[in-house]
Amino acid sequence: MPYCKCDEDHHGVHCEIEMDRCMSSPCSEAATCVNDLKNKGYICICPEGYKGVGCQQKKTFCAKETCFNNGTCLQSDSPLGYRCLCSNKSTGKRCEMLLTSTAQTNYAKGSTFSLISVVWAVTSTLWVSLARIWHHYPRRSNY
C-alpha cells in the first residue's frame, strides 16, 4: 500500500486532511479560532471587550478621554464595557452634552410633573376601585 509523505500542514493517508491549528484551543474560551493556512498558524477573533493574541486580556475602557465634562467612567458589563456617571451639568452616554440652566430647570420640572402624574393615576385608580366595592355591597338599613 503506497503512502504519502505529507508536509507539516497536512496529514492522512493521501495528505488530504489539513492540519487544524485550533485543535489545541490556543484562544480564550470566548474567542473564535480560525486556521490561517497562508501563514501556517491561527487567528483568534476576540469578543467585544477582549484583546491580545489569544484574547485573554480584558480591554480597559476608562481612559482619561472616555467621559467628557468631568464625568466619571465606571467599568461595567454593558456592551460598551463602561458607563459614564455625569455631573448635574451634563448628560449623554459620554456626558458630551452640557445642560443649560434652562434645561436643568426643565429636567427638574419634568421629573416633578412625572411624579405628580403617577401619584394622580394611582390615587384615581384607588378611588374608582373603592367606589365599585362600596356600590357592590347593599346598604344595611336599621328598619
CNS distance restraints for C-alpha pairs under 8 A (distance, minus, plus):
assign (resid   3 and name CA) (resid  13 and name CA) 6.05 0.50 0.50
assign (resid   3 and name CA) (resid  14 and name CA) 6.74 0.50 0.50
assign (resid   4 and name CA) (resid  13 and name CA) 6.45 0.50 0.50
assign (resid   4 and name CA) (resid  14 and name CA) 5.64 0.50 0.50
assign (resid   4 and name CA) (resid  15 and name CA) 6.62 0.50 0.50
assign (resid   5 and name CA) (resid  15 and name CA) 7.55 0.50 0.50
assign (resid   6 and name CA) (resid  10 and name CA) 5.77 0.50 0.50
assign (resid   6 and name CA) (resid  11 and name CA) 5.80 0.50 0.50
assign (resid   6 and name CA) (resid  12 and name CA) 7.93 0.50 0.50
assign (resid   6 and name CA) (resid  14 and name CA) 7.90 0.50 0.50
assign (resid   6 and name CA) (resid  15 and name CA) 5.40 0.50 0.50
assign (resid   7 and name CA) (resid  11 and name CA) 7.61 0.50 0.50
assign (resid   7 and name CA) (resid  15 and name CA) 7.95 0.50 0.50
assign (resid   8 and name CA) (resid  19 and name CA) 7.62 0.50 0.50
assign (resid   9 and name CA) (resid  18 and name CA) 5.82 0.50 0.50
assign (resid   9 and name CA) (resid  19 and name CA) 4.97 0.50 0.50
assign (resid   9 and name CA) (resid  37 and name CA) 7.63 0.50 0.50
assign (resid   9 and name CA) (resid  40 and name CA) 7.11 0.50 0.50
assign (resid  10 and name CA) (resid  15 and name CA) 5.27 0.50 0.50
assign (resid  10 and name CA) (resid  16 and name CA) 6.60 0.50 0.50
assign (resid  10 and name CA) (resid  17 and name CA) 5.38 0.50 0.50
assign (resid  10 and name CA) (resid  18 and name CA) 4.40 0.50 0.50
assign (resid  10 and name CA) (resid  19 and name CA) 5.12 0.50 0.50
assign (resid  11 and name CA) (resid  15 and name CA) 4.52 0.50 0.50
assign (resid  11 and name CA) (resid  16 and name CA) 6.45 0.50 0.50
assign (resid  11 and name CA) (resid  17 and name CA) 5.22 0.50 0.50
assign (resid  11 and name CA) (resid  18 and name CA) 6.45 0.50 0.50
assign (resid  11 and name CA) (resid  19 and name CA) 6.74 0.50 0.50
assign (resid  12 and name CA) (resid  16 and name CA) 5.86 0.50 0.50
assign (resid  12 and name CA) (resid  17 and name CA) 5.68 0.50 0.50
assign (resid  20 and name CA) (resid  35 and name CA) 6.59 0.50 0.50
assign (resid  21 and name CA) (resid  35 and name CA) 5.94 0.50 0.50
assign (resid  21 and name CA) (resid  41 and name CA) 6.19 0.50 0.50
assign (resid  21 and name CA) (resid  42 and name CA) 6.02 0.50 0.50
assign (resid  22 and name CA) (resid  26 and name CA) 6.33 0.50 0.50
assign (resid  22 and name CA) (resid  27 and name CA) 7.93 0.50 0.50
assign (resid  22 and name CA) (resid  33 and name CA) 5.82 0.50 0.50
assign (resid  22 and name CA) (resid  34 and name CA) 6.77 0.50 0.50
assign (resid  22 and name CA) (resid  35 and name CA) 6.35 0.50 0.50
assign (resid  22 and name CA) (resid  42 and name CA) 6.57 0.50 0.50
assign (resid  25 and name CA) (resid  33 and name CA) 7.65 0.50 0.50
assign (resid  26 and name CA) (resid  33 and name CA) 7.67 0.50 0.50
assign (resid  26 and name CA) (resid  54 and name CA) 6.40 0.50 0.50
assign (resid  27 and name CA) (resid  31 and name CA) 5.95 0.50 0.50
assign (resid  27 and name CA) (resid  32 and name CA) 7.10 0.50 0.50
assign (resid  27 and name CA) (resid  33 and name CA) 6.19 0.50 0.50
assign (resid  27 and name CA) (resid  44 and name CA) 5.69 0.50 0.50
assign (resid  27 and name CA) (resid  53 and name CA) 7.78 0.50 0.50
assign (resid  27 and name CA) (resid  54 and name CA) 4.33 0.50 0.50
assign (resid  27 and name CA) (resid  55 and name CA) 6.34 0.50 0.50
assign (resid  27 and name CA) (resid  56 and name CA) 7.68 0.50 0.50
assign (resid  28 and name CA) (resid  54 and name CA) 5.74 0.50 0.50
assign (resid  28 and name CA) (resid  55 and name CA) 5.72 0.50 0.50
assign (resid  28 and name CA) (resid  56 and name CA) 5.71 0.50 0.50
assign (resid  30 and name CA) (resid  46 and name CA) 7.53 0.50 0.50
assign (resid  30 and name CA) (resid  47 and name CA) 6.60 0.50 0.50
assign (resid  31 and name CA) (resid  44 and name CA) 6.21 0.50 0.50
assign (resid  31 and name CA) (resid  45 and name CA) 5.62 0.50 0.50
assign (resid  31 and name CA) (resid  46 and name CA) 4.88 0.50 0.50
assign (resid  31 and name CA) (resid  47 and name CA) 5.76 0.50 0.50
assign (resid  31 and name CA) (resid  54 and name CA) 7.77 0.50 0.50
assign (resid  31 and name CA) (resid  55 and name CA) 6.45 0.50 0.50
assign (resid  32 and name CA) (resid  44 and name CA) 5.66 0.50 0.50
assign (resid  32 and name CA) (resid  45 and name CA) 5.03 0.50 0.50
assign (resid  32 and name CA) (resid  46 and name CA) 6.73 0.50 0.50
assign (resid  32 and name CA) (resid  47 and name CA) 7.98 0.50 0.50
assign (resid  33 and name CA) (resid  42 and name CA) 6.69 0.50 0.50
assign (resid  33 and name CA) (resid  43 and name CA) 5.82 0.50 0.50
assign (resid  33 and name CA) (resid  44 and name CA) 4.66 0.50 0.50
assign (resid  33 and name CA) (resid  45 and name CA) 6.29 0.50 0.50
assign (resid  34 and name CA) (resid  42 and name CA) 5.58 0.50 0.50
assign (resid  34 and name CA) (resid  43 and name CA) 5.24 0.50 0.50
assign (resid  34 and name CA) (resid  44 and name CA) 6.41 0.50 0.50
assign (resid  34 and name CA) (resid  45 and name CA) 7.58 0.50 0.50
assign (resid  35 and name CA) (resid  40 and name CA) 7.97 0.50 0.50
assign (resid  35 and name CA) (resid  41 and name CA) 6.22 0.50 0.50
assign (resid  35 and name CA) (resid  42 and name CA) 4.38 0.50 0.50
assign (resid  35 and name CA) (resid  43 and name CA) 6.40 0.50 0.50
assign (resid  36 and name CA) (resid  40 and name CA) 5.83 0.50 0.50
assign (resid  36 and name CA) (resid  41 and name CA) 4.99 0.50 0.50
assign (resid  36 and name CA) (resid  42 and name CA) 4.62 0.50 0.50
assign (resid  36 and name CA) (resid  43 and name CA) 6.33 0.50 0.50
assign (resid  37 and name CA) (resid  41 and name CA) 6.26 0.50 0.50
assign (resid  37 and name CA) (resid  42 and name CA) 7.64 0.50 0.50
assign (resid  43 and name CA) (resid  53 and name CA) 7.90 0.50 0.50
assign (resid  44 and name CA) (resid  53 and name CA) 6.68 0.50 0.50
assign (resid  44 and name CA) (resid  54 and name CA) 5.82 0.50 0.50
assign (resid  44 and name CA) (resid  55 and name CA) 6.76 0.50 0.50
assign (resid  45 and name CA) (resid  55 and name CA) 7.51 0.50 0.50
assign (resid  46 and name CA) (resid  50 and name CA) 5.79 0.50 0.50
assign (resid  46 and name CA) (resid  51 and name CA) 6.13 0.50 0.50
assign (resid  46 and name CA) (resid  54 and name CA) 7.80 0.50 0.50
assign (resid  46 and name CA) (resid  55 and name CA) 5.25 0.50 0.50
assign (resid  47 and name CA) (resid  55 and name CA) 7.76 0.50 0.50
assign (resid  48 and name CA) (resid  79 and name CA) 7.34 0.50 0.50
assign (resid  49 and name CA) (resid  58 and name CA) 5.95 0.50 0.50
assign (resid  49 and name CA) (resid  59 and name CA) 5.28 0.50 0.50
assign (resid  49 and name CA) (resid  60 and name CA) 7.98 0.50 0.50
assign (resid  49 and name CA) (resid  79 and name CA) 7.96 0.50 0.50
assign (resid  49 and name CA) (resid  80 and name CA) 7.67 0.50 0.50
assign (resid  49 and name CA) (resid  81 and name CA) 6.33 0.50 0.50
assign (resid  50 and name CA) (resid  55 and name CA) 5.47 0.50 0.50
assign (resid  50 and name CA) (resid  56 and name CA) 6.63 0.50 0.50
assign (resid  50 and name CA) (resid  57 and name CA) 5.56 0.50 0.50
assign (resid  50 and name CA) (resid  58 and name CA) 4.48 0.50 0.50
assign (resid  50 and name CA) (resid  59 and name CA) 5.22 0.50 0.50
assign (resid  51 and name CA) (resid  55 and name CA) 4.65 0.50 0.50
assign (resid  51 and name CA) (resid  56 and name CA) 6.61 0.50 0.50
assign (resid  51 and name CA) (resid  57 and name CA) 5.23 0.50 0.50
assign (resid  51 and name CA) (resid  58 and name CA) 6.26 0.50 0.50
assign (resid  51 and name CA) (resid  59 and name CA) 6.21 0.50 0.50
assign (resid  52 and name CA) (resid  56 and name CA) 6.33 0.50 0.50
assign (resid  52 and name CA) (resid  57 and name CA) 5.78 0.50 0.50
assign (resid  60 and name CA) (resid  75 and name CA) 7.82 0.50 0.50
assign (resid  60 and name CA) (resid  81 and name CA) 7.90 0.50 0.50
assign (resid  61 and name CA) (resid  66 and name CA) 7.22 0.50 0.50
assign (resid  61 and name CA) (resid  75 and name CA) 7.10 0.50 0.50
assign (resid  61 and name CA) (resid  81 and name CA) 6.35 0.50 0.50
assign (resid  61 and name CA) (resid  82 and name CA) 6.20 0.50 0.50
assign (resid  62 and name CA) (resid  66 and name CA) 5.82 0.50 0.50
assign (resid  62 and name CA) (resid  73 and name CA) 5.54 0.50 0.50
assign (resid  62 and name CA) (resid  74 and name CA) 6.90 0.50 0.50
assign (resid  62 and name CA) (resid  75 and name CA) 6.84 0.50 0.50
assign (resid  62 and name CA) (resid  82 and name CA) 6.91 0.50 0.50
assign (resid  66 and name CA) (resid  73 and name CA) 6.88 0.50 0.50
assign (resid  66 and name CA) (resid  94 and name CA) 6.80 0.50 0.50
assign (resid  67 and name CA) (resid  71 and name CA) 5.19 0.50 0.50
assign (resid  67 and name CA) (resid  72 and name CA) 6.39 0.50 0.50
assign (resid  67 and name CA) (resid  73 and name CA) 6.02 0.50 0.50
assign (resid  67 and name CA) (resid  84 and name CA) 5.89 0.50 0.50
assign (resid  67 and name CA) (resid  94 and name CA) 4.71 0.50 0.50
assign (resid  67 and name CA) (resid  95 and name CA) 5.94 0.50 0.50
assign (resid  67 and name CA) (resid  96 and name CA) 7.40 0.50 0.50
assign (resid  68 and name CA) (resid  94 and name CA) 5.99 0.50 0.50
assign (resid  68 and name CA) (resid  95 and name CA) 5.22 0.50 0.50
assign (resid  68 and name CA) (resid  96 and name CA) 5.42 0.50 0.50
assign (resid  69 and name CA) (resid  86 and name CA) 7.76 0.50 0.50
assign (resid  69 and name CA) (resid  87 and name CA) 7.65 0.50 0.50
assign (resid  69 and name CA) (resid  90 and name CA) 6.74 0.50 0.50
assign (resid  69 and name CA) (resid  95 and name CA) 6.24 0.50 0.50
assign (resid  69 and name CA) (resid  96 and name CA) 6.76 0.50 0.50
assign (resid  69 and name CA) (resid  98 and name CA) 7.63 0.50 0.50
assign (resid  70 and name CA) (resid  86 and name CA) 7.24 0.50 0.50
assign (resid  70 and name CA) (resid  87 and name CA) 6.71 0.50 0.50
assign (resid  71 and name CA) (resid  84 and name CA) 6.02 0.50 0.50
assign (resid  71 and name CA) (resid  85 and name CA) 5.47 0.50 0.50
assign (resid  71 and name CA) (resid  86 and name CA) 4.40 0.50 0.50
assign (resid  71 and name CA) (resid  87 and name CA) 5.81 0.50 0.50
assign (resid  71 and name CA) (resid  90 and name CA) 7.99 0.50 0.50
assign (resid  71 and name CA) (resid  94 and name CA) 7.50 0.50 0.50
assign (resid  71 and name CA) (resid  95 and name CA) 6.00 0.50 0.50
assign (resid  72 and name CA) (resid  84 and name CA) 5.50 0.50 0.50
assign (resid  72 and name CA) (resid  85 and name CA) 4.98 0.50 0.50
assign (resid  72 and name CA) (resid  86 and name CA) 6.47 0.50 0.50
assign (resid  73 and name CA) (resid  82 and name CA) 6.63 0.50 0.50
assign (resid  73 and name CA) (resid  83 and name CA) 5.93 0.50 0.50
assign (resid  73 and name CA) (resid  84 and name CA) 4.62 0.50 0.50
assign (resid  73 and name CA) (resid  85 and name CA) 6.32 0.50 0.50
assign (resid  74 and name CA) (resid  82 and name CA) 5.45 0.50 0.50
assign (resid  74 and name CA) (resid  83 and name CA) 5.38 0.50 0.50
assign (resid  74 and name CA) (resid  84 and name CA) 6.11 0.50 0.50
assign (resid  74 and name CA) (resid  85 and name CA) 7.25 0.50 0.50
assign (resid  75 and name CA) (resid  81 and name CA) 5.97 0.50 0.50
assign (resid  75 and name CA) (resid  82 and name CA) 4.29 0.50 0.50
assign (resid  75 and name CA) (resid  83 and name CA) 6.53 0.50 0.50
assign (resid  76 and name CA) (resid  81 and name CA) 5.17 0.50 0.50
assign (resid  76 and name CA) (resid  82 and name CA) 4.64 0.50 0.50
assign (resid  76 and name CA) (resid  83 and name CA) 6.39 0.50 0.50
assign (resid  77 and name CA) (resid  81 and name CA) 5.49 0.50 0.50
assign (resid  77 and name CA) (resid  82 and name CA) 7.11 0.50 0.50
assign (resid  78 and name CA) (resid  82 and name CA) 6.43 0.50 0.50
assign (resid  78 and name CA) (resid  83 and name CA) 7.62 0.50 0.50
assign (resid  83 and name CA) (resid  93 and name CA) 7.11 0.50 0.50
assign (resid  83 and name CA) (resid  94 and name CA) 7.54 0.50 0.50
assign (resid  84 and name CA) (resid  93 and name CA) 6.42 0.50 0.50
assign (resid  84 and name CA) (resid  94 and name CA) 5.61 0.50 0.50
assign (resid  84 and name CA) (resid  95 and name CA) 6.72 0.50 0.50
assign (resid  85 and name CA) (resid  95 and name CA) 7.63 0.50 0.50
assign (resid  86 and name CA) (resid  90 and name CA) 5.87 0.50 0.50
assign (resid  86 and name CA) (resid  91 and name CA) 6.01 0.50 0.50
assign (resid  86 and name CA) (resid  92 and name CA) 7.95 0.50 0.50
assign (resid  86 and name CA) (resid  94 and name CA) 7.78 0.50 0.50
assign (resid  86 and name CA) (resid  95 and name CA) 5.40 0.50 0.50
assign (resid  87 and name CA) (resid  91 and name CA) 7.73 0.50 0.50
assign (resid  87 and name CA) (resid  95 and name CA) 7.89 0.50 0.50
assign (resid  89 and name CA) (resid  98 and name CA) 5.90 0.50 0.50
assign (resid  89 and name CA) (resid  99 and name CA) 5.25 0.50 0.50
assign (resid  89 and name CA) (resid 100 and name CA) 7.45 0.50 0.50
assign (resid  89 and name CA) (resid 104 and name CA) 7.56 0.50 0.50
assign (resid  90 and name CA) (resid  95 and name CA) 5.32 0.50 0.50
assign (resid  90 and name CA) (resid  96 and name CA) 6.81 0.50 0.50
assign (resid  90 and name CA) (resid  97 and name CA) 5.43 0.50 0.50
assign (resid  90 and name CA) (resid  98 and name CA) 4.27 0.50 0.50
assign (resid  90 and name CA) (resid  99 and name CA) 5.18 0.50 0.50
assign (resid  91 and name CA) (resid  95 and name CA) 4.51 0.50 0.50
assign (resid  91 and name CA) (resid  96 and name CA) 6.40 0.50 0.50
assign (resid  91 and name CA) (resid  97 and name CA) 5.25 0.50 0.50
assign (resid  91 and name CA) (resid  98 and name CA) 6.43 0.50 0.50
assign (resid  91 and name CA) (resid  99 and name CA) 6.97 0.50 0.50
assign (resid  92 and name CA) (resid  96 and name CA) 5.71 0.50 0.50
assign (resid  92 and name CA) (resid  97 and name CA) 5.90 0.50 0.50
assign (resid  99 and name CA) (resid 103 and name CA) 5.57 0.50 0.50
assign (resid  99 and name CA) (resid 104 and name CA) 6.01 0.50 0.50
assign (resid 100 and name CA) (resid 104 and name CA) 6.17 0.50 0.50
assign (resid 101 and name CA) (resid 105 and name CA) 6.13 0.50 0.50
assign (resid 102 and name CA) (resid 106 and name CA) 6.05 0.50 0.50
assign (resid 103 and name CA) (resid 107 and name CA) 5.91 0.50 0.50
assign (resid 104 and name CA) (resid 108 and name CA) 6.22 0.50 0.50
assign (resid 105 and name CA) (resid 109 and name CA) 6.09 0.50 0.50
assign (resid 106 and name CA) (resid 110 and name CA) 5.91 0.50 0.50
assign (resid 107 and name CA) (resid 111 and name CA) 6.24 0.50 0.50
assign (resid 108 and name CA) (resid 112 and name CA) 6.28 0.50 0.50
assign (resid 109 and name CA) (resid 113 and name CA) 6.02 0.50 0.50
assign (resid 110 and name CA) (resid 114 and name CA) 6.07 0.50 0.50
assign (resid 111 and name CA) (resid 115 and name CA) 6.27 0.50 0.50
assign (resid 112 and name CA) (resid 116 and name CA) 6.19 0.50 0.50
assign (resid 113 and name CA) (resid 117 and name CA) 6.12 0.50 0.50
assign (resid 114 and name CA) (resid 118 and name CA) 6.28 0.50 0.50
assign (resid 115 and name CA) (resid 119 and name CA) 6.23 0.50 0.50
assign (resid 116 and name CA) (resid 120 and name CA) 6.04 0.50 0.50
assign (resid 117 and name CA) (resid 121 and name CA) 6.12 0.50 0.50
assign (resid 118 and name CA) (resid 122 and name CA) 6.19 0.50 0.50
assign (resid 119 and name CA) (resid 123 and name CA) 6.05 0.50 0.50
assign (resid 120 and name CA) (resid 124 and name CA) 6.01 0.50 0.50
assign (resid 121 and name CA) (resid 125 and name CA) 6.15 0.50 0.50
assign (resid 122 and name CA) (resid 126 and name CA) 6.17 0.50 0.50
assign (resid 123 and name CA) (resid 127 and name CA) 6.25 0.50 0.50
assign (resid 124 and name CA) (resid 128 and name CA) 6.21 0.50 0.50
assign (resid 125 and name CA) (resid 129 and name CA) 6.14 0.50 0.50
assign (resid 126 and name CA) (resid 130 and name CA) 6.18 0.50 0.50
assign (resid 127 and name CA) (resid 131 and name CA) 6.09 0.50 0.50
assign (resid 128 and name CA) (resid 132 and name CA) 6.26 0.50 0.50
assign (resid 129 and name CA) (resid 133 and name CA) 6.32 0.50 0.50
assign (resid 130 and name CA) (resid 134 and name CA) 6.04 0.50 0.50
assign (resid 131 and name CA) (resid 135 and name CA) 6.13 0.50 0.50
assign (resid 132 and name CA) (resid 136 and name CA) 6.02 0.50 0.50
assign (resid 133 and name CA) (resid 137 and name CA) 6.76 0.50 0.50
